[in-house]
Amino acid sequence: MKYELLLLGKTKDSYLTEGIAEFSKRLQHYTRISIKFIQHKKKGQWSEEQEKEEDGRLLLSHVPAGALKVILDFRGSQVSSEGLADLIGQWEQQGVKQVSLLIGGPLGHSQELVAQADLLLSLSLMTFTHDMTRLFLLEQLYRAYTIKAGEKYHK
């Protein structure tokens, strides 16, 4: 199975960039993963809703046909690390070839994008920056794969 993180804009803080690179590297042992930074255009005259809608269309335009769309959103389901490992196992059994993980910008997601999700996932009830969410998601994917492999990282 292949994962592709679709992200709006570059990660701003170097410590997060380093963590993202580290967990991406660790994940390569278990699965294929790529990160695509998508340049989005902020229009000064747009309302926040218009900007969210445009960002949603932009993200969706980069999702390959047939990919499972997992959208990170505060309204999504929350799962434990073990639950995520189980979910990945289910996807593997179902023959899912690619999972596109969509993390929006600071304004969140449009209703149109949320409606397109195969899975709406929340990492926490707490609010994190979209840049931190990138790192947290990669770490949780890595943790899920170590759980599946029965390795010690999880404990």
C-alpha positions in Angstrom: 0.0 0.0 0.0 1.2 3.5 -0.7 0.4 6.7 1.2 0.5 10.2 -0.1 0.2 13.2 2.2 -1.3 16.1 0.4 -0.4 19.4 2.1 -1.2 23.0 1.4 2.1 25.0 1.5 5.4 24.2 3.1 6.0 23.4 6.7 7.2 26.6 8.3 9.2 25.5 11.4 12.5 23.6 10.9 12.0 21.4 14.0 8.7 20.1 12.5 10.3 19.7 9.0 13.1 17.6 10.7 10.5 15.4 12.5 8.4 15.0 9.3 11.6 13.9 7.5 12.5 11.5 10.3 9.1 9.7 10.4 8.8 9.6 6.7 12.2 7.8 6.6 11.2 5.4 9.3 8.0 4.6 7.5 9.9 3.6 4.4 10.8 0.3 6.2 7.1 -0.7 6.3 5.3 1.1 3.4 5.7 3.6 0.6 5.0 7.2 1.5 5.3 10.4 -0.4 4.6 14.0 0.6 3.3 16.5 -1.9 3.4 20.2 -0.9 0.7 22.0 -2.9 1.1 25.7 -3.5 -2.1 27.5 -2.8 -3.0 31.0 -3.7 -4.4 33.1 -1.0 -6.6 35.8 -2.6 -6.9 38.9 -0.5 -10.5 39.6 -1.7 -11.7 36.1 -0.9 -13.8 35.3 2.1 -12.5 32.5 4.4 -15.2 30.3 3.0 -14.2 31.0 -0.6 -10.6 30.3 0.4 -11.5 27.0 2.0 -13.5 26.0 -1.1 -10.7 26.8 -3.4 -8.2 24.9 -1.2 -10.6 21.9 -1.1 -10.8 21.8 -4.9 -7.0 22.1 -5.2 -6.4 19.2 -2.8 -9.0 17.0 -4.5 -7.4 17.7 -7.9 -4.2 16.0 -6.6 -5.9 12.8 -5.4 -5.2 10.0 -7.8 -8.2 8.1 -9.2 -9.2 5.2 -7.0 -7.2 6.4 -3.9 -8.9 6.1 -0.5 -9.4 9.7 0.7 -8.6 10.2 4.4 -9.2 13.8 5.5 -7.9 15.1 8.8 -10.6 17.2 10.4 -11.7 18.0 13.9 -15.2 16.6 13.1 -13.7 13.2 12.3 -13.6 9.9 14.1 -11.0 9.4 16.7 -9.2 6.1 17.0 -6.5 4.8 19.3 -3.1 3.9 17.9 -4.1 0.2 18.0 -7.3 1.1 16.2 -5.3 2.8 13.5 -3.2 -0.3 13.1 -6.4 -2.4 12.8 -7.7 0.1 10.2 -4.6 -0.2 8.1 -4.8 -4.0 8.4 -8.4 -3.8 7.1 -7.3 -1.6 4.2 -4.6 -4.1 3.3 -7.2 -7.0 3.4 -9.5 -5.0 1.2 -6.7 -4.5 -1.4 -6.5 -0.7 -1.0 -3.6 0.3 -3.2 -3.3 4.0 -2.3 -4.3 6.2 0.6 -4.3 9.9 0.1 -4.1 11.8 3.4 -5.4 15.4 3.1 -4.4 18.0 5.7 -5.8 21.4 5.0 -4.6 24.9 5.9 -5.3 26.9 9.0 -8.9 27.7 7.9 -9.9 24.0 7.9 -11.8 22.2 5.2 -14.8 23.1 3.0 -18.0 21.1 3.3 -17.5 20.0 -0.3 -14.1 18.4 0.6 -15.4 16.8 3.8 -18.3 15.3 1.8 -15.7 13.6 -0.5 -13.9 11.8 2.3 -13.8 8.0 2.5 -12.8 8.6 6.1 -12.9 11.7 8.2 -10.2 11.4 10.9 -9.5 13.5 13.9 -6.2 13.2 15.8 -7.6 14.8 19.0 -10.3 16.9 20.5 -7.6 19.5 21.0 -6.6 21.9 18.2 -3.2 21.7 16.6 -1.6 23.8 13.9 -1.8 22.3 10.5 2.0 22.0 10.5 2.0 20.1 13.7 -0.7 17.8 12.5 1.6 16.7 9.7 4.2 15.4 12.1 1.6 13.9 14.5 0.0 12.0 11.6 3.3 10.6 10.4 4.3 9.5 13.9 0.9 7.8 14.4 1.3 5.9 11.0 4.7 4.8 12.1 3.4 3.7 15.5 0.6 1.8 13.8 3.0 -0.1 11.6 5.2 -1.0 14.6 2.1 -2.2 16.4 1.2 -4.4 13.4 4.8 -5.7 13.4 4.8 -6.4 17.1 7.8 -4.1 17.7 8.7 -2.3 20.9 8.3 1.3 19.8 4.6 1.5 20.9 5.3 0.8 24.6 
